[in-house]
Amino acid sequence: MLPALRPLLLTGLLALLPLLFGLVINTAAPHPPTAARTPTHCTRYCHNHACPHATPANSPAYFQLRPLYGSIVRALATGGGGTTYILANLLVFLVAIPLLLLRLTYAVLRDARTIRRLQSTLPHA
């Protein structure tokens, strides 16, 4: 394999891990997806409204991150609701952030290879 392609291949394989994880989670889910409120488990209703199942005892992270979630939703909705919000959401979370993370991962892997190559050329003490 060409040395220059190795970081790119590793980056691509790492990028597939979240997709594989999402596929496994969605395939193994015990309940079919629904937007209706159910008293026994979280559904899409909990995403669209404040989750009635969450309490500070069983979901402390939910209560800590809820203000951040609200801020993100308001920021995405500044261009208007409906289609504009949906497009902004897709652009930020499915395009911009993954591309940034892929670029950073590729840079780290490429730089690690360069550092190893340069270390091998140094005279040993």
N, C-alpha and C positions, 0 to 999 in steps of 0.2 A: 504494500500500500504506500502511496506517496505520503511523505511526512507532512506535507501541507494539508492533506485531506483528513488526517487523523482528528484534529480538533473539531473540524466541521462535522465529521461523522459522529463523534462523541456528543457534540452539541445537539445534533438531530435526534440521537437516541435518547438523550435526556429530555428533550422536548416532547417525546412520545409518552414518557412516563405519566404525566398528569392526565393525558387522554386515556391511557390504559386504566388508570385508577378510576376515572369517572365512569368508564364503561363497566368495570367490575362492580362498582357501587350501584349503578343504575340497574344492572342486570340482577344483582343479588338482593335488591330491595324487597322486603317482605310484603309491602303494600303497593298497589298500583298508584301511579301519580294522579293527584286530584287537587283542585283548587278549593274544594269544600272543606269547611272546618270539621275536624273530627276530635272527639274528646280524648282519644287514647294515644294519638301520636301526631307529630308535626306533619303538615302538608304544605302545599304552596300558599295556603291561607296564612300561615305563619310568616312567610316571606313578605306577603303583601300587606299584612297588618301586624301589629305588635303580637308576638307569640304568647298565647294564653297559657301555654304549658311551662314557660320559663319562669323560674323563681331565682332569687339570689342564691339560694342553697344549691339548686341543681344546675344552674347555668350562670356562674359568676362572670364568665367572659362575655356572655350576651349583654349583660347590663353594663359592663365596662366599655364594650365596643359599640353599643347602640348610638351614642352621640356621634361617633365617627361615621357610622353608617348613614345617619340622618344628614350629616354635612355633605357626604358624597352624593346622596340622592338630590339634595338641594342644588349642589354645584352642577350636576348633570342636567338638571331641569331648568337651569337659567335661560337656556335658549328657547324655552317653551316646553309644553308637555307633549304627550302623544308620540308621534313619529320622530320628532327631534330628540326627545329623551332616549328613545330606543336606539337611534343611530349613534348618539353620543356614548351610550352605555356600551354598545358593541365596539365602537371605535377605541374607546379607552381600555376596556377589559379583555377584548378578544384580539385586538390588533396592537395597540401602542405598548401596553405593559408586556405582553409576551415577546414582542420584537425587541424591546429593551432588555429583557432578561436573557433572551437568546444571544444578543450582541455581547452582553457582559460575560456570559458563560463562555462564549467563543473566545473573547479576549483573554480571559483567565487561562483557558486551556492553551491557547497559542503562546501566551507569555510564559507559562510554566515550561513549555517545550523549549522556548528560546533561552530561558534561564538555565535549564539542564544542559543545553548545548554549549552555552558560554562557560558554565562551570567546568565542563570537561576539557576546555581549552586552557584553563588556568594552570600554571605550574603548581604542583603540589609541594607543600612545605615540609 
